[in-house]
Structures are given as structure tokens and as C-alpha cells.
Amino acid sequence: MLDWVSGVLLLVGSFLLLTGALGFLRFADFYARIHACGVTETLATSCILLGLLIQSDSAVPQFKLLLILLFVLLSSPTSSHALAKAAWNAGVRPRDNRGKQPLPLPPGEH
């Protein structure tokens, strides 16, 4: 039964990585792209690490996988936010719904 659960988690993680890559390629806006990559990467990596954790039969690899999972859960959203904040400060603005024109600056940022 644990092999099935592990296999499903590994497949779900792989599927999420694929959808994140497709989102990165398809979305027209920097912020939409970083959102697609950041969210799917965090969830996909978590699924893959949990699948590997279930497959592991020793305490040392399990502990290492848990540390990696903790690091990913803390660092991935933080790095996505830092990239978005740096892009905003550099003047990159979101596009409108059609991906054509940058949205106007909020009041007070002219």
C-alpha cells in the first residue's frame, strides 16, 4: 500500500512540475510566470520528497529528506517573493488581462 501512495505522490509531483514549466512558457506576464513556477515548484517538490520519504527504509535518509523538505517550504516562497519585489522595484509592471499594456502605477509611485 505504501508503494502505491509513494508512486502517486511521485506522479503528482512530476505532473505539477510539468504544469509549472508550461505556465512559465505560456504566461505573458513576469508576475504570472513567477507565480506559476513558485507555487507549483513548492507543491511539486513537497510531493516528490514525501514520496521519496515513504520509500526510504532508514532513519538517516528520512531525516535528510525532512530537512530538505523544511528548507524548500521555507525558501521557495521567500525567493519567489524576493524576485517579485526586486522586479517591482526595478520598474517591471504587470500587464493587463490581455497581456498588452502595463498597468498604471499605483497612486504615489510616480
N, C-alpha and C positions, 0 to 999 in steps of 0.2 A: 504493500500500500504506500509506503514512504517513497518507493521508487517512482510511482505514478505521480505523487504530489510534487516530487522534485522535478520530474520531467515536464509537468505542466508549468511550474514556475520558470523553468529554463526557456520553454517555448514562449510563454507570455513575455518574459524579459527580452527575448530576441525580437519578437514582434514589435514591442514598444520601441526598441532601438531603431528598427526599420521605419516605423512611422515618424519617429523624431527626425531621422535623416530625410525622409520625404517632405516633412514640414519645413525643414531648413531649405530644401531646394525649391519648394513651391511658393512659400510665402514671399510677398513683395517687400515687406517692411522689416527693418532690422529688429524692432522690438517683438514683432510676431515670430520672427525666426529664433530669437534668443529664448522666447517663451516656449516654443515647441521643443527646442533642444534641452532647455533646462528642466522642464517638467518631466518629459519622457525619459531623459537620462537618469534622473534621480530615481524614478519608479522602476525603470528597467534594470538599473544596476542593483537596486534592492531586491528585485525578484530573482535575478541571477545569483546574487550572493546567498539569498535564502535557499535557493535550490541546491547550490553547492554545499551549504551548511548542512542540509538534510543528508546529502550523500556522504559527508565526511564521517569517518568512524573513530577518530581520535580527538582528544581534547585540545591538543596544541593547534591543529589546523582550524578547529571550530573557534577557538579564541581569536586566532588571527583574522578569520573571516568576520567575526563580530566587530573587531577593531576597524577593519576596512569598511564595514557597513556603517558604523558610527561616524567614521571620517567622511564618507560620501554624503551621509544625511546632513552633516553639518556644513561641509564645504561647498557642495554643489549649489544649493540655493544662494549661499553667500556670494559665490563667484558670479553667478548669473546677475544678481543684484548689482554687484560692483561693476560689471561690464555695462549694464544698462545705465547706471548712474554716470559712468565715465563717458558714454556716448551722449547722454543728455547734456552734460557739461561741455562737451566738445561741439555741441550745436546740432546733433542729429535729432531730427524731429519725426514723430510718427506720421505716416501717410493717412489720407482719408480712406473711406471704406472701399474705394475702387483702386487704391494704390497709386493715385496720380499725384496729388499735390500734398506737400507737407501741411500739417495742421498749423494754425497760427499759434504764436507763443501765448502762454497764459498772461493775464494782466500783471504788470510789474516786472516782466522779464525782457523788456525791450532795450 
